[in-house]
Amino acid sequence: MPRPSAPARLTRGAAAIVTAVVVAGVAGVGVSGSAAGAAASDAAGSDAAGRAAASFGDLSGRGWIWPVSGFRVVAPYVQPAHRYAPGHRGIDVEPADAAVVAPADGVIAFAGTVADRAIVTIDHGDGLVTTLEPVASELLAGTVVRRGEVVGVVSLGGHAPAGAMHFGVRLDGEYINPLLLLGGIPRAVLLPCCGGSGGS
């Protein structure tokens, strides 16, 4: 069943480009078609993730789970200003257990090494794709996995600190904040520190 399309609107990025072109025209400054086109493409990319997520409505009801347990977040998701801008297109987590599970049902799209890191990519259908790295896996592309099923173990490599894992999600090709599917970060549980009894 086709998804309803998001209502058309002029985003801030697109509005800024229109304003710049109009001002340039009034001032007599030439704006080449290629430059304007590239700027418009970047502006479109800046809001593509938001539009894609909006077209699905509330993603948190899809029953996704965190791919690791007993973790702490070491780097949050940071939405880039546009498709090629700096940002952090996922969440880096440091788990207590090296085992990594599928956050939702899907099919292994890729499991192997790219550059210096092991990567597992899971296609969940509906345009949702998970990337987990560095994660070493013995699964083959095409393997069907179920939510909570172990797909690999945290390894070394990539930009994440040693012992940490990067968790990225794309929706229709655009990176989105994984928290949209997870409903937030689990509540922290305080544990006794340093083997002491807790008294002073």
N, C-alpha and C positions, 0 to 999 in steps of 0.2 A: 504494500500500500504506500503510495508516495507521501512524503512528508509535506506538510503545509509550508509554503515559502514564507520567509520572514518579510514583514512589510518594508517597502522601500523607504529609505531615509537618507538624508545627507549627513554623514558622520563629520566629526570635528576635523579629522584629517582631510577628508574630501573638501570640506568647506574652506579650510586653509588654503588648499591648492587653487580652488576657484577664486578666492580672494586675491591670491598672489598673481594669478594670470590676469585678472581684471585690473589690478593696480599696475602691473607691468604694461598692459595695453594703454592705460590712461597716460602713463609716464612716457610712452613712446619706446619702451624697451621691448625688443623682439623676444618671443618665447618660441623655441623650436618645437615642432610636433613631437620629436623623439624625446626631448626633455620633459615636456608636459605629460607625454604618455608614460614615461618611466615614473614620474612623480605620482601620477594617478594610480599606477600599478602598485607602488609601495603603499599608498593610502588604502587601497582596496585590501592589501594584505594585512594592514594593521587591524582591521576590524573583521577580517574573515573568520577568525576563531570565535569571536563573540557572536557573529551571525549564525555560524554553524551550531554552536551550543544553544543559542536561542531557538533555533528551528526544532530542536529536540525537546524543548521545555526543560523540566526538572530532571536532570540526569542522575540524581542521587537515589532514585527509586529503582535503579536497575540491579541492585543487589551485589555490587562490586565489593571486594574485600581488599585489604592491604596485602601486597605480595610478600611481605615479611612480617615477623612478629617481634614484640618486645624491642621496638626501635626508638630511636630519637631522630628528629629532623635536623640535618646539618646544613642544608641549603634549601630554602623555599622556592616555589615557582615564582618567576618574575616575568610578567607579560612584556614582550618586546613592543616598542612603539610602532614598528612596522616589520614586515617579513624579514628584512635583512638587518634589523637593528640588534644591538646587544640585548641580552636577557638571559633568563635561565628557564629553558623550555622543559621543565620537569621538576621533580622533588628529589633531593639526595637524602637518603636515610641510612642510618647506621644501625643494623639489626643486632639483636643479641644472639640470633641463630642464623647460620649461613644459608639455611634452606630457603629457596625462593619458590613461591607458589603462583599459579595463574590467578589473577584478580577476578576473572570471569571466564565463562566457557569460551572456547575459541579453537583456532587451528594454528599450529606453529607455522609462521610464514618464513622465518629464518632463525637458524641457530648456528653460530659460527664466530669466526674472528674477523674483525674489521680493524685495520691498522694495529693498534697495540692492545685491543680489548675484546673480550668475548661478549657477544650480544645475543639476546633472545628477543624475537619479535613475535607477538601473538595477534592474529587477526580475529576480532570478536564479532565481525559482521556489523551491519548498520553504519559502516564508515569508521568504526572505532578500532584503533590499533595501539597496542601497548609495546613499548620498548623498555627492556630491562638490561642494564649494563653497569659494571662488568659482571656477567653471569655465565658461568660455564655450564653447558648442557650436553647430554648425550642424545637428546631427542632429534628427530629428523624433521625437515620441513614437510608439512602435510599431516603431522601427528595431531589428532584431536585431543584436546585437554579440557578438563572440567575445572570449574572454580574450586580453588583450594588444593589442586593437585600439584605436587612438586614438579617444577620444570627445570630446576638447576640449583646451583649454589653460587653465592657471591664469590667472585675471584678478584684479581688485581688488574689494574689498567684503567685508561680513560682519565677523565678530569676529576672524578670523585675521589675523596681521600681514601687511603687504604682501609679496607673493612667496610666501606660505605657502598651503596648502590644507587644508581640513578634510575628513577621511575618516570618515564615520559608517556604521554597519551596523545594521539592525534585523532581528530574528528574530521572526516572528509579531507584529510591531508594537512590540516592546520593543527598545530599544537594547542592544547587546552590545559587548564589547571586540573591535575588528577583529582583534586579535592572536590570538584564538581560531581564526580562519580562516587566519591566515598563519603560525602556528607560531613567532612571535617576530619580533624586529627583526634584519635582516641584520647580519652581523659588520662592524664598521667597518674601513675600509682607510685607513691613514695615508698621506698624500701629502706631498711636499716643500712646505715653507712658504716663501712670500715670494720665490720664484725663486732661493733660495740653493742652494749645492751640498751643503748638509747638514753641512759641516765647520765648526769654530769656530776 
